[in-house]
Amino acid sequence: MASVILCDAIKDVIIVAHKEDTRPLEAALFEEGLMPCVARRSYSEIELSYSQSIRVLLSHIDAWKLSCSMQSPLIICEADFVPCKGFGSFHLPMPIVELAANAGVGWLYACGPTI
């Protein structure tokens, strides 16, 4: 089976942001053939009294809720994510058929990506 590149299999990217200027990241992802959107929470008065770590979790909740409404594989990243040049042409670590059939989830939070 031929190897599939990332931008042929995945189009949507959700950028989780707080106060950051995401325009450079959005431009870089768009240049790689991806379609970024920003999940930036508007906090209620009571949420503004929460610790910053709890507000970050609320932003992540919003991004994951948004992801549930999407029908295709996507990428969720932080506003400080710096993609490598050529990121959109990276090869997928598994066939897209397998990815779709098993609803695989990949993440990079600590030491490396996991499928």
N, C-alpha and C positions, 0 to 999 in steps of 0.2 A: 504494500500500500504506500502511495506517495505521501511524503511528509507535507503537512499543511502549515502555512505560516500564520502567525497570530492575527494579523489584520484581515485575513481572508475568512477566519473562523469567528472572530469576536470583533464587534464594532463598538459597542457601548462601554463607556467608562464612567463610573460615578466617583467624583472627587469629594471626599469628606473634608469640609473646611470650617474654620471658626472665624478668624479675622484676616486670614492670609489673603494676599493678592494671588489669585489662581490663574491669572491671564497667561503668564509664561508657560505654566504646565499645560493649560488648555491648548495653547498654540502648538506646543511640542507634540502633544498627543494627536492633535488634528493633522499635523504634518506627517505623522506616522500612519495615517489612514484610519484613525480611530475617532469616535464621536463622543467627546467628553461632556458631562453635565455636572454641575456643582450642587452638592447637598449641603446647604448652609442653614442651620437652624436659627429661627427667630425665637429667642427665649422669652418666656412669659416673665412677669415681674417676680413671681415666686422662684422660677428656675434660675434667675439671676443671683439669687441668694445661695444657690447650691455651690459646692466646691467645683473648681475647674475640672477635676477628674470626672465628676458626675456629669457635668455639661458635655464633656467629650463623649461619654457613653451615650448620652441622649442624641448627639449628632450621628453616632454610629447606628443607633436604632433607626433613625430616619433613613439612612442610606440603605440598610437592609430591608426596610419596608418598601422603599422605592424599588429595590431589586426584585422583590416578589411580584411586582406588576410587569416585569419585563419577561418576554417570552424566549429570549435567546441567551447564550452564555455572555457574561460581562465581567469587567474588572472593577473592583472597588479599591481605591487607593487614598492615601492621606494627601493633604495639600502640599506637604513637603517631599513627596515622591519625586525622584529625579530619574526619568527613564534614560536608558542608554540610547545613543544614536543608533538607529536601526531597530529599535524595540519592536516596531510593527512587523518586522520581517523575521523575528525569532520563530523557530519551529516549535509547534506544540509538543508537549512531552508525551502525549498519547493521541491516538486517532480521534478525530472529532466525532465519528460514529459512536465510539465507546463513551466519549464525554457526554453526548446527548442521551444515550441509552441509560447511563448510570447516574445522570445528573451530578457529575463530579464537581467537587468544590476544591479550589486551590486557594492557599493563603500564604502570606509572607508577613509574619508578625515578629518572629524571633530570629532563629538562626538560619532559616532557609525555607524555600517553597515546599509545600506539601500538597499532594493530590489525594 
